[in-house]
Amino acid sequence: MIARCLLVASAALALVAPAAAQDFAITNATVATGDGSEPLENATVVVRDGHVVAAGTGVSAPSGVEVIDGSGKWVTPGIFSAVTTLGLADVDAVSESNDTSARNSPFSAALDVAPAINPASQQLLVARADGITRASIAPQPASGIFGGQGAVIDLGADADPITRARAFQIVALGEAGARLAGGSRTGTYAWLDNALHEAQAYAAGRWSGEDAMLTRADAEALGPVVTGQQALYVRVERAADIREVLKLARDFPRLDLVLLGVSEGWLVANDIAAAGVPVIADPLDDLPTGFDQIAATQSNIGRMQAAGVTVAIGGMEGGTAEQPRNARQYAGNLVALTRIPGANGLSWGQALATITSIPARIAGVGDRLGTLSPGATADVVIWDGDPLEVGSAAEAVFIDGVRQPVDNHQTRLRERYRDLDESDLPKAYDW
């Protein structure tokens, strides 16, 4: 019992303060900078004071820094999860451990996930071991069409995961929103229009609260949305609904829109591109799972990208929501699609960008995260092979230039049973 308490205490102490950044160079590696370009062989990455100094061929390791031989290895920016619920739930089916939604709350837009994120969550530790260094944490709409305010976090082994609090607001339209707004899309549009107008009045100092549908806290929280200071992530799937969302700019020209889901986005890709609205799309939507996804196709992302749409990989449910480490495999699938006649995929560099630089840009931190460009924050991962291949694994993970521990309950179980002495098995197994 005492040993267990000491173990828990030591784990807690490990989250007290971040370690100092390291100066190092990774040489002779295959390097992908994450900006959409193709990987470079026999390249070098140099990191000083927690920032990337240089990355590419013809770069030499400066004297006085640790040199890591990257022969046979791949180096990329850390994976940036575009939207996930990491750190909000320990066991999804146990309500007491699940903070992804607030079904009975009197608030909706005012909800802020930042205080609820658990930096010691095993989910974060598992994701970090697989190269996830940053993530946009999104609440699930439940008490209304607004889910609340999401946050950008780092997955470093310290007690403060927040990179950017209240980074975006999330709202559900389409079938998902209709279920929350009285059972019809008409309810969602009326709710959204009223909420934005009330928030506009609040931001302008004209909101009295009389006959208001929003609480004061919700109206205040939506103020930065209508003034363009906070992005609005809109969950929408059907092409017709996407067109309606794009029309919002006529009444609220300062909205910073991001489309989430977008199963039928390829049908209106030119409209999305013309509006300059980025997209976070689920790459597994190859078959309809609802009436607003009838035109779903695995070529959706490739076709939108070809039309000039900025697209990142992500989703509010399943796949990347609870397990963002799956995004690497999904990006690899998009590369494979380029080899299938009639399908639309992405080049290797484009696919990596959908899980590194593009999610960072959408989250408003692309000036310093998501790439290995000079001056960028040193979120760096060393892989034992092509990171878009299922069989590849992260060998070293750096966040802010600090090498991170990659042990978690999965690795401990692996080591526990790697060389099992069967003589220690209970007699019940001897039959």
N, C-alpha and C positions, 0 to 999 in steps of 0.2 A: 504493500500500500504506500509506504514511504517512497519507494523507488518510483512508483507511478506519479505521485505528487511532484517529485523532483523533475520528472520528465515533462509534465505539464508546465511547471514553472519555467524550465529552461526554454520550452517552446514559446512561452509568453515573452520572456526576455529577449528572444531572437527578433521580436517585432518592435522593440523599443525605439531604436534609432537606426537610420540607414548607414551602411558602410561607406567608406570613402571611395571615390571613383579611382579606377586604375588606369595607368598609361600602358598601352600595349599595341602590338602590331601583329596582324595575322598575315602570313606570307604564303605564296605558292598555292593559293586556293582558287577555286572557281567562285567568282564574286558576282552577285546580282544586286544592283543598287536599289531596286524596287520602284524605279521611276518609269517603268514600262519598257526599258531597253533590255536587250538580251544579255545573258551572263557572259562574263569575261574570264578566260582561263589564265592561270598563272598570274593572278592579280594579288594585290596587297591592300589591306585596310589598316589605317593608323588611327588610334584613339588617344586623345589627351584630355584630361580634366573633364571627363564625362561627355565629350563631344567628338564627332568624327572630324578628323583633320584632312584625310585624303582617302580615296578608294579607287582602285583601277590598276591597269598595267603601267609599268614605268614608275611606280611608286616604290620608294625604298624605306625600309624600317629605320627610323632615326635612332641614334645611339642613346643608351640609357633607359630604354623601355623594354618590357618583357616581349620577347618574340615567340609567337605561337606558330609552329609549323602546320600550315593548312594543306599539306600535300594530300591529295585524294579527298579533300573535304570541300563543302560548299559553304559560303557565307552570304547571309542576307540580312536585311533589317528584321527586327522582331515582327511577328505577325500581329496585326492590328485588327481585332474583332470589331466589325462594323456595328453590330447590335447583338447583345446577349444579356442573359440574366445572371451571369457569374457573380457569386458572392451574396446573392439575395436569398438563396434557399439551400439548406442542407439536405433535406428530404422533401421532395416536391409534394408527396402525398400526405405529409404531416403538416397541418396548417400552422402549428406553433413554430415551425422552423422555416416557414415559407413567407417571404416578404416581397414576392414578385407582384402582388396586387393587393388592393385594399377594398374588398367587395362591399363592406358595410360602412365605409367612411363617409362623412358628410362633405369631404373635400375630394377634388379630382385633380385639376390642374395644379393646385398648390402642393401636391405631394412631391417630396424630394427624396430620391433614393440614396443620396450621399451618406446620411447618417446610418442607414441600414446595412451598408456594405460591410461584410466581415472579411478583413484582410487575411485571417487565418483559416478561411474556408478551404477544405480539402479540394473543392472544385477549382479554386484559383491555383493551388499548388500543382494539381494535375495538368492544368492548362499551361502553366509556366514551364513545366518540364517538357512540353511539346512545342515550345517556341513562341507562345503567346506572351507578348510583353505589354500590350496596351489593349484596352477594350472600352467600348461605349456601352454602359449599363443602362438598360431601358426597363421601365416599369410596364406592367401589363394593364391596359384599360380594363376596369371592372365595375366601378361605381357609376360610371358614365363613359362617354366617348373619349374623354381625356384621361390619359394614364398618369400624367404627372411629368416631373422634370428628371431627365436622365443625366448621367455623369460620365466623364471620361476618367478612367483610372489607369494606374500602372499596376503590374502584378509583382512588384518587388517585395522582398522579404522584410518589410518594415511596417510600422503601425499606421502609416498615413498613405492610403492608396490613391487619394484623390488628385488627379491631374487638373481637372476642370469641373467644378460643380455647376449644376444647373446649365448644362451645356446645350440642352435641347428640350423641347416639349413634344409629347407624342399624343396623337389622336387617331382613333380608329373610324374609318368609313367603310363603305361596302357592306357585305354580309356581316362581318364582325361588328361594325359599328351599329348596324340596324338592330342587332340583338340587344344592344345596350341602350338604344334610343327609342324604345317602344315597339320594335318589331318591323320597322320599315325604313328604307333609305330616306323617305321624306322627313322622318324624324331626325335623322343624322344631319341633314343639310340645314334644317331649321335650328337645331341645337347649335351647330357650328357657327352659323351666321349670327345668331343672337349672342353667342359667347364672345365672338370677335368684336362685335359692335359694343358690347358692354365693356370689354377690355379696352377698347379704343377710347371710350368715354372716361374710364378710370385713368388711363394714361394722360388724358388731356385735362384732368381735374374736374370733369363734368358728371361724375358718377355719384349719385346720391344714395344708392342702395335700395330705394323705394321701387317696388315691383320688379326687382332684379331677380333673375334666375340663378346667377352666380353668387356664391359667397364672396365677401370682401377679399378673403385670402386668394380665392381662385381668380377673381378679376385682377388682383395685383400681380399674380403669377403670370397671367397671360399678357400683361402690359408689354414686357420685352419682346413677345412674339409679334404683336401688331406693329411695333416700332422697328422690327428687323434686327433687334439685338440678340435674339435667341431663335435658333432654327426650329421649325415646326416639322417633325417627322409625321407624315401622313400615311397610315396603313391603308392601302387601296390595291385592288387586284384587277377589276374589270376595266376594259378600255373606255367605256362610257363614263365610268366614275373618275378615271384618270383625267379625261377631258374636263370634267366639272371642277376637279381640284385645280387644274391649270387656270381656270377662269377666275379663281379667287383673287388673282393678281389685279384684276380690274377694280375690285372694290377695296382691296387691301394691298396696294402696290409695294409696300415695304416688307411683305412677308418673305422670309428666307425658307423656301420650301424644300423638303427632301421626301421623295416617294419611297415607300417601304412595302415590299412584297412584289407588286407590279407583275403578276403572272402574265397578263395580256399586254405588257408594255410594248412588245414588238409591233403590235398593230398600230400604235400611235407614237412610234419612236421618233418620227420627224417632228411631231408636235412637242414632245418632251425636250428634244435637242434644241428646238427653236426657242423654247422658254428658258433654256439654260438651267433646268432643274436636275440635280443629281438623283441617282437611284440606288437603293440597296435592295438587291433582288435575291431570291432563293433559287439556287441553281438546280435544285431537285424538283422544281415544279415542271415536270415533263408530262404530267397527266392531270386532268381536272379533279380536284377534291371538293369542289363546290360549284354552284352555278355561276359564280363570278370568275371562274378559272377555265371556262370551256375551251378557250384557245391556248391553253398552256402548252409550251413546248420547251424542250431542253436547249433549243437554239435561241431562246429568248434573249439571254445576255449577249451572245455573239451578234445578234441582229441589232440590238439597241446600240452596242458599241460601234458597229459599222455605220450606224446612222449619226454618230457623233454624240451619243449620250454618255455621260460619266457614270460608270456602274461599279459598285462594290458588291461583294458577296456577303449575304447575311439574311437572317430571317427571325421572326418573333416566336416561332414555334419549332420544336424538333431540332433536326440537323445541327445548325450552328448556334441556336439560341442557348441550349443547355450544354452543348459540347462544341465550342468554337474551334477546337483543334481539328474537327472534321473539315474545316474550310480548306485546308491544304489539299485534301483529296478531291474536293469539289472543284478547286481551281485546276487540278491536274486533269479532271474529267473534261473541262472546257478546252484544254489543249488537245486532248484525244479527239474531240469532236471535229477538229480541223481535218482529220484523216478519214472522216465518214462522208461519202458522197451525199450532197444535199443538205448537210448539217452546217451550222454556223458556230464556230468556236472562237478561241483566242490564241494568239501566239503565247509562247512561254512567258515572255516578259510582261505582256499585257495581263496574263492570268495572275502572275505574282503581284502586280500592282493592285489587283482587285482585293487583295488581302493585306496590303501594306500601305502604300502611299495614298491610294484613293480613299479608303476609309478615314485616314488621318485628315485629308483635305475636307471631307464631308463633315467631320467632327470639329473643324475649325482650328486644327493644330498642325496642318500640313506644312507650315513654315519651319517646323522643327522636329517633326516625327514622321515615321513611315518610309524614310529613305536613308541611304548611306552617303548623302551629299555632304560636302564640307560645311561644317557648322551645325549639322543636325545632331540632336541628342543621340548618344551612343546606345541605342537599343539594337543589339547585335546578336545573331545566332549563328553558331557553327554547327553544320549538319554533317552526318556521315555519308550522305549521298544527296541526290536531287530531292529538294524538299517537297516537290509536288508529286513524288512517288510515294505510294502507301507504305512501302517498307523502310523508308528513311526515318531517321530519328535525330533529335537534337542532342549534340554532345556537350555543348556549352551555351549558356544563355546569359547575356549581359543586359542590364537595365540601368540607364543613366551611367554607363561605363562601369558598373559594379557586377562582378560575377555572382550569379544567383545560385542558391541551392536548388537542386532538382529532385530531391527525395520527397516522397509522399506516400500515402498509404498503399498505393499500387506498387511502387518500387519496393517497399518494405515487404509486402506479401510475396513479390517475385523472389526476393533474396531469401526469404524464409523457406520457401518450398523449392528453390532451385536445385539443391542437393539434399533432398529429403532422405534421412536415414529411416528406412522402413522398419527397422527393429524397434523404433520408438513409437510405432503406431499402437493404438489401443488394441487389446486382444479381440475386441469385437470385429476388427477388420481381418483377423486371421481365420479365414474360412474359404 
